[in-house]
Amino acid sequence: MKKINFLLLVALTFTLASCNSDDKELSNNPFDSISESSNNERDKIVVISDLHLGNDLAYSENVKHLERLEQFLNEVRSSSTVKELILGGDILDEWYIPTRTDTYGSGSQADFVRKSVAANQGVFNVLNGIIKDGKIKLTYIPGNHDMGISAENINIAMPGVNQARDPEGKSAVGTYNPDGYEQIAIEHGHRYDFFSAITPNANESEAPGAILPPGYFFARIAANSFTDPTTIEAATKVPDVTLNNESDPEQKSKSIYYTLWKKVMTKVIYVKDNFNEPIIKTNIGNYTKTYAINDILPKNVTDGSIQMNLYNGLFTQANWDARQKYNNVKAMTAINEAIVGSLETEFIDKQADVQYFQNSKSKVRLVVFGHTHLPKIQSYTNSDGDPCLYVNSGTWEDQKTRDKNAAIDQDVINMNFVVIAPVKSNKQNLQVALYKYNRGEHLLVDSKKINL
């Protein structure tokens, strides 16, 4: 009898040790061991954005980070304390396509999405595993690079994903309030960007019903500059454009728009194409023609005014106001500030304060944007004097370089994410933390608390 009892005791000890070992292994999940949290219930919200998962890894903006992204998503999936993963826009990428590439080829948008999933199969396997597990809610918010992808086709990539899209047909933008948190607003941030906001009625003679903004064509040209690289010395020179009527507000806005194009094409993206050659294949978003770079760039015409072939009618304050209303923007901004702000991204960040914190009708006190690719946490005070927080979730795109042989340690570049976690189970007292997935480790970049 004593021998049997001894054996039972040994077996029980071994079982308990195994359980303790398993518990310890579970606690090693970095999402489940955040010091400010109770770590005993599903109450954490994770936000990532700007994955830029491409259709073809030959030119995708996210290749080197795919393995780490899959590893990160598996950590989310295996966590026992994450309740929601939010994909904050620019997840798939219809924009970053070399100019001479027909986006859909002979297929459809649905085919494009299927090919994008296949190119990034490991990532989508985990995302769809999260949906099938049913333990963590997966939410998708559209960005500008995937603004044209329909809800039906997003569902091809991630069947059953929760999609946060604005109502009344404005589905190319979306603002999301997580369950139980009307004081939190998460959106991509592109609706405030002159280059990236939905643009209806801009080129009706060319593409009736199109909504693609000027930034779409910018992205196509940018992709070309990295897939077919050249040097600044060998690059095609941007023609000079002169503002000849400073008293005309529309002409002034067009001049500012030109200045931005010239700055980017002489300091950031260099192309060796003939600007008059039709090279930008479209066949997307109601566009069917092949355009030249000079169709996009402003130019002086015979009467000395600044005009352009595409988007020529966008440059009045009245048009910008109408466009903002179409994008469900609450507080109108000045057109020239918005044009400049497309490049100087502090303008986009500031919209968290302008649109939410200083809006007396808004209850929101925590805002998360993506879009700019520049991660940050910033404190504000709303119109009632309450503390507020703005967070930018950064990006997972690779560091781009024209030198394909350049030695770049991609394992410490970008790969940002945000964790919103109740402090010791107090769901109104939140720790908002910004991280970098540094060599596969959760490196804390910044953290602030807010009591809602």
C-alpha positions as CSV (number, residue, x, y, z in Angstrom):
1,M,0.0,0.0,0.0
2,K,2.8,2.4,0.9
3,K,4.5,1.6,-2.4
4,I,1.4,2.4,-4.3
5,N,0.9,5.7,-2.4
6,F,4.5,6.6,-3.1
7,L,4.0,5.9,-6.8
8,L,0.8,8.0,-6.9
9,L,2.7,10.8,-5.1
10,V,5.5,10.7,-7.7
11,A,3.0,10.8,-10.5
12,L,1.1,13.7,-9.0
13,T,4.3,15.6,-8.4
14,F,5.3,15.0,-12.0
15,T,1.9,16.1,-13.2
16,L,2.0,19.3,-11.1
17,A,5.5,20.0,-12.3
18,S,4.4,19.6,-15.9
19,C,1.5,22.0,-15.4
20,N,3.7,24.5,-13.7
21,S,6.1,24.2,-16.6
22,D,3.3,24.8,-19.1
23,D,2.1,27.8,-17.1
24,K,5.6,29.2,-17.1
25,E,5.9,28.6,-20.8
26,L,2.6,30.5,-21.3
27,S,3.8,33.4,-19.1
28,N,6.8,33.7,-21.4
29,N,4.5,35.2,-24.1
30,P,5.5,38.9,-23.9
31,F,1.9,40.0,-24.2
32,D,1.1,38.1,-21.1
33,S,3.8,39.5,-18.8
34,I,3.3,43.3,-19.1
35,S,4.2,44.7,-15.7
36,E,1.4,47.2,-15.5
37,S,-1.3,44.6,-16.3
38,S,-3.0,41.9,-14.2
39,N,-2.2,39.4,-17.0
40,N,-5.0,37.1,-16.0
41,E,-7.8,38.0,-18.5
42,R,-8.2,38.9,-22.2
43,D,-8.2,42.7,-22.0
44,K,-5.3,43.9,-24.2
45,I,-5.8,45.6,-27.6
46,V,-2.9,45.4,-30.1
47,V,-2.7,47.8,-33.1
48,I,-0.4,47.4,-36.1
49,S,-0.7,49.2,-39.4
50,D,1.1,49.9,-42.7
51,L,2.2,46.3,-43.4
52,H,2.2,47.0,-47.2
53,L,1.9,43.4,-48.1
54,G,2.6,43.3,-51.9
55,N,1.3,41.4,-54.8
56,D,4.8,40.5,-56.0
57,L,7.8,40.1,-53.7
58,A,10.0,41.3,-56.5
59,Y,8.9,44.9,-55.7
60,S,6.9,44.7,-52.5
61,E,7.7,47.2,-49.8
62,N,7.6,44.4,-47.2
63,V,9.9,41.4,-47.9
64,K,12.6,41.3,-45.3
65,H,10.2,41.8,-42.5
66,L,7.7,39.0,-43.4
67,E,9.3,36.3,-41.3
68,R,9.4,38.6,-38.2
69,L,5.8,39.7,-38.9
70,E,4.7,36.0,-39.0
71,Q,6.6,35.4,-35.7
72,F,4.9,38.5,-34.1
73,L,1.4,37.5,-35.2
74,N,2.0,34.0,-33.8
75,E,2.8,35.6,-30.4
76,V,-0.5,37.5,-30.7
77,R,-2.3,34.4,-31.5
78,S,-0.9,32.3,-28.7
79,S,-1.4,35.1,-26.1
80,S,-3.9,34.4,-23.3
81,T,-4.5,38.1,-22.6
82,V,-4.9,39.8,-26.0
83,K,-8.6,40.3,-26.8
84,E,-8.3,42.2,-30.1
85,L,-5.8,42.7,-33.0
86,I,-6.5,45.8,-35.1
87,L,-5.0,46.2,-38.6
88,G,-4.9,49.9,-39.0
89,G,-4.8,50.3,-42.8
90,D,-2.4,49.8,-45.7
91,I,-2.4,46.1,-45.1
92,L,-2.6,45.1,-48.8
93,D,-1.1,47.4,-51.3
94,E,-2.6,48.3,-54.7
95,W,-0.6,51.5,-55.1
96,Y,3.1,50.5,-54.8
97,I,3.3,48.9,-58.3
98,P,6.0,49.8,-60.9
99,T,4.6,52.2,-63.5
100,R,4.8,49.7,-66.5
101,T,3.1,46.9,-64.6
102,D,-0.6,46.4,-65.2
103,T,-1.9,46.1,-61.6
104,Y,-4.4,43.3,-62.3
105,G,-2.9,41.9,-65.5
106,S,-5.6,40.0,-67.3
107,G,-7.4,39.3,-64.0
108,S,-9.7,41.1,-61.5
109,Q,-9.2,42.7,-58.1
110,A,-10.2,39.4,-56.5
111,D,-7.4,37.7,-58.4
112,F,-5.0,40.4,-57.3
113,V,-6.0,39.8,-53.7
114,R,-5.6,36.0,-54.0
115,K,-2.1,36.5,-55.5
116,S,-1.2,38.9,-52.7
117,V,-2.3,36.3,-50.1
118,A,-0.2,33.7,-51.9
119,A,2.8,36.0,-51.9
120,N,2.4,36.5,-48.1
121,Q,0.9,33.1,-47.3
122,G,2.6,32.6,-43.9
123,V,1.3,36.0,-42.6
124,F,-2.3,35.3,-43.8
125,N,-2.2,31.8,-42.4
126,V,-1.7,33.2,-39.0
127,L,-4.3,36.0,-39.4
128,N,-6.9,33.5,-40.6
129,G,-5.9,31.2,-37.8
130,I,-6.7,34.0,-35.3
131,I,-10.1,34.4,-36.9
132,K,-10.8,30.6,-36.8
133,D,-9.6,30.3,-33.2
134,G,-12.4,32.7,-32.2
135,K,-10.5,33.9,-29.1
136,I,-9.1,37.2,-30.4
137,K,-11.2,39.6,-32.5
138,L,-9.5,40.7,-35.7
139,T,-10.5,44.1,-37.1
140,Y,-9.4,45.6,-40.4
141,I,-9.5,49.4,-41.2
142,P,-8.9,50.6,-44.7
143,G,-5.9,52.8,-45.5
144,N,-5.1,54.7,-48.7
145,H,-3.0,52.0,-50.3
146,D,-5.9,49.6,-50.0
147,M,-8.7,52.1,-50.2
148,G,-10.0,50.7,-53.5
149,I,-10.2,47.0,-52.3
150,S,-13.8,46.2,-51.7
151,A,-15.1,44.7,-48.5
152,E,-15.9,41.5,-50.4
153,N,-12.3,41.1,-51.6
154,I,-10.9,41.9,-48.2
155,N,-13.1,39.0,-47.0
156,I,-11.3,36.8,-49.6
157,A,-8.0,37.5,-47.9
158,M,-9.4,37.2,-44.3
159,P,-12.8,35.5,-44.3
160,G,-14.9,36.7,-41.4
161,V,-12.6,39.6,-40.4
162,N,-14.4,42.5,-38.7
163,Q,-14.2,45.5,-41.1
164,A,-14.5,49.1,-39.8
165,R,-15.7,51.2,-42.7
166,D,-17.5,54.5,-42.6
167,P,-21.2,54.4,-43.6
168,E,-23.0,56.1,-46.4
169,G,-20.8,54.6,-49.2
170,K,-17.6,56.2,-47.8
171,S,-16.1,52.8,-47.3
172,A,-12.6,53.8,-48.3
173,V,-12.1,55.3,-44.9
174,G,-13.1,54.0,-41.5
175,T,-13.0,55.1,-37.8
176,Y,-13.1,52.3,-35.2
177,N,-14.1,52.4,-31.6
178,P,-13.1,49.2,-29.8
179,D,-15.8,47.4,-27.9
180,G,-16.6,49.3,-24.7
181,Y,-14.3,52.2,-25.6
182,E,-16.1,55.1,-27.2
183,Q,-13.3,57.3,-25.9
184,I,-10.8,55.5,-28.3
185,A,-10.8,56.2,-32.0
186,I,-8.5,54.3,-34.4
187,E,-8.2,55.2,-38.1
188,H,-5.6,55.2,-40.7
189,G,-5.3,59.0,-41.0
190,H,-5.4,59.4,-44.8
191,R,-8.7,61.3,-44.9
192,Y,-6.8,64.5,-43.8
193,D,-4.0,64.2,-46.4
194,F,-4.4,66.2,-49.6
195,F,-2.5,63.6,-51.6
196,S,-4.3,60.6,-50.1
197,A,-7.9,61.4,-49.2
198,I,-10.7,60.0,-51.3
199,T,-11.0,62.1,-54.4
200,P,-14.4,62.0,-56.1
201,N,-15.2,63.8,-59.4
202,A,-11.5,64.8,-60.0
203,N,-11.0,63.4,-63.5
204,E,-14.5,62.6,-64.7
205,S,-13.7,62.9,-68.4
206,E,-10.8,60.4,-67.9
207,A,-12.3,58.1,-65.3
208,P,-16.0,58.6,-64.4
209,G,-16.7,57.7,-60.8
210,A,-13.0,57.3,-59.9
211,I,-11.9,58.1,-56.3
212,L,-8.1,57.5,-56.4
213,P,-6.2,60.6,-55.2
214,P,-3.0,62.1,-56.6
215,G,-1.0,60.0,-54.1
216,Y,-1.8,56.9,-56.1
217,F,0.2,58.2,-59.1
218,F,3.0,59.4,-56.8
219,A,3.2,55.8,-55.4
220,R,3.4,54.3,-58.9
221,I,6.3,56.7,-59.8
222,A,8.0,56.0,-56.5
223,A,7.9,52.3,-57.1
224,N,9.5,52.8,-60.4
225,S,12.3,54.8,-58.9
226,F,13.4,51.8,-56.7
227,T,12.7,48.9,-59.2
228,D,14.5,50.8,-62.0
229,P,17.0,52.9,-60.0
230,T,19.1,55.8,-61.2
231,T,21.2,58.5,-59.6
232,I,20.2,62.1,-58.9
233,E,22.8,63.2,-61.5
234,A,21.3,60.9,-64.2
235,A,17.6,61.5,-63.2
236,T,15.3,63.3,-65.5
237,K,15.1,66.9,-64.4
238,V,11.7,68.3,-63.2
239,P,10.8,71.2,-65.5
240,D,10.7,74.6,-63.8
241,V,7.2,76.1,-63.1
242,T,6.7,79.7,-62.3
243,L,3.9,81.3,-60.3
244,N,2.9,84.3,-62.4
245,N,-0.2,85.4,-60.5
246,E,0.4,85.5,-56.7
247,S,-3.0,87.1,-56.1
248,D,-4.8,84.1,-57.4
249,P,-5.4,81.6,-54.5
250,E,-5.9,78.7,-56.9
251,Q,-2.6,79.4,-58.7
252,K,-0.8,79.8,-55.4
253,S,-2.1,76.4,-54.3
254,K,-1.0,74.8,-57.5
255,S,2.5,76.4,-57.1
256,I,2.7,74.8,-53.6
257,Y,1.6,71.5,-55.0
258,Y,4.3,71.8,-57.7
259,T,7.0,72.7,-55.1
260,L,6.2,69.4,-53.2
261,W,6.5,67.3,-56.4
262,K,9.8,68.9,-57.3
263,K,11.2,68.5,-53.8
264,V,10.4,64.8,-53.7
265,M,11.6,64.1,-57.2
266,T,14.9,65.8,-56.7
267,K,15.6,64.6,-53.1
268,V,13.7,61.3,-52.6
269,I,12.7,59.5,-55.8
270,Y,14.7,59.7,-59.0
271,V,13.5,58.5,-62.3
272,K,15.2,58.2,-65.7
273,D,12.0,58.0,-67.7
274,N,11.0,60.5,-70.4
275,F,8.3,62.5,-68.7
276,N,6.3,62.6,-71.9
277,E,6.3,58.9,-72.4
278,P,3.1,57.1,-71.5
279,I,4.4,54.6,-68.9
280,I,1.8,54.6,-66.0
281,K,-0.5,51.7,-66.7
282,T,-3.8,52.0,-64.8
283,N,-6.8,49.7,-65.5
284,I,-7.7,50.2,-61.9
285,G,-10.3,52.2,-60.1
286,N,-12.1,53.2,-63.3
287,Y,-8.9,54.5,-64.9
288,T,-8.2,52.8,-68.2
289,K,-5.5,54.8,-69.9
290,T,-1.7,54.8,-69.7
291,Y,-0.4,58.1,-68.5
292,A,2.9,60.1,-68.7
293,I,4.5,61.6,-65.7
294,N,3.8,65.0,-67.3
295,D,0.1,64.2,-67.0
296,I,0.5,64.4,-63.3
297,L,3.0,67.3,-62.9
298,P,2.0,70.9,-62.9
299,K,3.2,73.0,-65.8
300,N,3.0,76.5,-67.2
301,V,0.7,76.7,-70.2
302,T,0.7,79.4,-73.0
303,D,-1.0,82.1,-70.9
304,G,1.6,81.6,-68.1
305,S,-0.8,80.0,-65.6
306,I,-0.1,76.7,-63.8
307,Q,-2.3,73.8,-65.0
308,M,-2.1,70.0,-65.1
309,N,-3.8,67.3,-67.1
310,L,-5.0,65.3,-64.1
311,Y,-6.5,66.7,-60.9
312,N,-6.5,70.2,-62.3
313,G,-9.7,71.2,-60.5
314,L,-8.7,70.3,-56.9
315,F,-7.0,73.5,-55.9
316,T,-9.7,75.8,-54.5
317,Q,-10.6,76.0,-50.8
318,A,-14.2,75.2,-51.8
319,N,-13.2,72.0,-53.6
320,W,-11.0,71.0,-50.6
321,D,-13.9,71.6,-48.2
322,A,-16.2,69.5,-50.3
323,R,-13.6,66.8,-50.5
324,Q,-13.2,66.8,-46.7
325,K,-16.9,66.5,-46.2
326,Y,-17.0,63.6,-48.6
327,N,-14.2,62.0,-46.4
328,N,-16.4,62.6,-43.2
329,V,-13.9,65.1,-41.8
330,K,-15.4,67.1,-38.9
331,A,-13.2,70.2,-38.8
332,M,-12.3,71.8,-42.1
333,T,-8.6,72.6,-42.7
334,A,-6.9,75.1,-45.0
335,I,-6.0,73.7,-48.4
336,N,-2.4,75.0,-48.5
337,E,-1.7,73.6,-45.0
338,A,-3.1,70.3,-46.2
339,I,-1.0,70.2,-49.3
340,V,2.2,71.0,-47.4
341,G,1.1,68.6,-44.6
342,S,1.1,65.7,-47.0
343,L,4.9,65.8,-46.9
344,E,5.5,67.5,-43.5
345,T,3.6,64.9,-41.6
346,E,3.2,66.8,-38.3
347,F,0.0,68.2,-40.0
348,I,-1.5,64.7,-40.1
349,D,-0.5,63.9,-36.5
350,K,-2.1,67.3,-35.4
351,Q,-5.4,66.2,-36.8
352,A,-5.9,64.0,-33.8
353,D,-6.1,67.2,-31.7
354,V,-8.0,69.2,-34.3
355,Q,-10.6,66.6,-35.2
356,Y,-11.1,64.9,-31.9
357,F,-9.7,66.6,-28.8
358,Q,-10.7,70.2,-29.7
359,N,-14.1,69.0,-31.0
360,S,-16.6,69.8,-28.3
361,K,-18.9,67.1,-29.7
362,S,-16.2,64.4,-29.4
363,K,-15.8,62.1,-26.4
364,V,-12.6,60.6,-27.8
365,R,-9.5,61.0,-25.7
366,L,-7.2,58.4,-27.2
367,V,-6.5,58.4,-31.0
368,V,-4.4,56.0,-33.0
369,F,-3.3,56.8,-36.6
370,G,-1.0,55.0,-39.0
371,H,-0.2,56.4,-42.4
372,T,2.8,58.6,-41.7
373,H,5.1,55.6,-40.8
374,L,6.5,57.7,-38.0
375,P,5.8,56.1,-34.6
376,K,5.1,58.3,-31.7
377,I,3.1,59.0,-28.6
378,Q,2.1,62.6,-27.9
379,S,0.1,64.2,-25.0
380,Y,-2.7,66.7,-25.6
381,T,-5.4,68.4,-23.5
382,N,-8.9,68.6,-24.9
383,S,-11.3,71.5,-24.9
384,D,-12.6,70.5,-21.4
385,G,-9.0,70.4,-20.0
386,D,-8.8,66.6,-19.8
387,P,-5.6,64.8,-20.7
388,C,-5.6,63.0,-24.1
389,L,-3.1,60.8,-26.0
390,Y,-2.3,60.5,-29.7
391,V,-0.4,57.5,-30.9
392,N,1.0,56.7,-34.4
393,S,1.5,53.0,-34.9
394,G,4.4,53.3,-37.4
395,T,5.0,50.7,-40.1
396,W,6.4,47.2,-41.0
397,E,7.8,48.1,-44.4
398,D,11.4,47.4,-45.2
399,Q,14.1,50.1,-45.4
400,K,14.1,50.9,-49.1
401,T,17.4,51.4,-50.9
402,R,18.4,51.8,-54.6
403,D,21.6,49.8,-53.9
404,K,20.4,46.1,-54.0
405,N,23.8,45.1,-52.5
406,A,23.7,47.5,-49.6
407,A,24.1,45.9,-46.2
408,I,21.2,47.0,-44.1
409,D,20.2,45.4,-40.8
410,Q,16.5,45.2,-41.5
411,D,16.0,43.4,-38.1
412,V,16.1,46.7,-36.2
413,I,14.2,48.9,-38.7
414,N,10.5,49.7,-38.3
415,M,8.2,46.8,-37.2
416,N,6.2,49.0,-34.8
417,F,3.1,48.1,-32.8
418,V,0.9,49.5,-30.1
419,V,-0.5,47.8,-27.0
420,I,-3.4,49.3,-25.1
421,A,-3.8,47.5,-21.7
422,P,-5.8,48.2,-18.6
423,V,-3.7,48.9,-15.5
424,K,-4.3,46.1,-13.0
425,S,-7.7,45.2,-14.6
426,N,-9.0,48.8,-14.3
427,K,-10.5,49.2,-17.8
428,Q,-10.7,53.0,-17.5
429,N,-7.1,53.4,-16.5
430,L,-5.0,52.4,-19.6
431,Q,-1.3,52.0,-20.3
432,V,-0.7,52.9,-23.9
433,A,2.7,51.5,-25.1
434,L,4.5,51.9,-28.3
435,Y,6.9,49.1,-29.2
436,K,9.5,48.1,-31.8
437,Y,9.8,44.4,-32.7
438,N,13.6,44.6,-32.4
439,R,15.3,41.3,-33.4
440,G,12.1,39.5,-32.4
441,E,12.0,41.2,-28.9
442,H,9.4,43.6,-27.7
443,L,11.5,46.8,-27.3
444,L,9.5,49.5,-25.5
445,V,9.9,52.8,-27.3
446,D,7.5,55.0,-25.2
447,S,4.6,54.5,-22.8
448,K,2.0,56.8,-21.2
449,K,-1.0,56.3,-19.0
450,I,-4.5,57.8,-19.4
451,N,-7.5,57.5,-17.1
452,L,-10.7,57.6,-19.2
